Amino acid sequence: MSDVPETVDDYLAAQPDATRERLQEVRRRILAAAPGAEESIRYGMPGFRLANGHPVYCAGWKQHISLHDIPVFDPELEGEVAPFRSGKDTLKFPHRRPIPFELITRIVTAIAGRP
């Protein structure tokens, strides 16, 4: 038996309550910003393939929630994203701080608008 969840709902169900609530809102924001995104589990975490083919992944960790495969943006948006960057294409949102859900919406909208 595998420890890898089969669906995004399975992944969320396995998270602690507070993390699950935050991830559910991240999921809602991704799907609202990119209608038609296809959900799946990839690399053991929720993945969302946008209509333009670009994937966005999210994951719950002990200290933070992360978004993955996040490209570099235009200077204005990148300035807002930069404090959350951890590595080349990862953003980390610590549990000890409010998650900037509006920023996540803008990030996904920007990615969805790329060719």
Secondary structure, 3 states (H helix, E strand, C coil): CCCCCCCHHHHHHCCCHHHHHHHHHHHHHHHHHCCCCEEEEECCEEEEECCCCCEEEEEECCCEEEEECCCCCCHHHHHHHHHHECCCCEEEEECCCCCCHHHHHHHHHHHHCCC
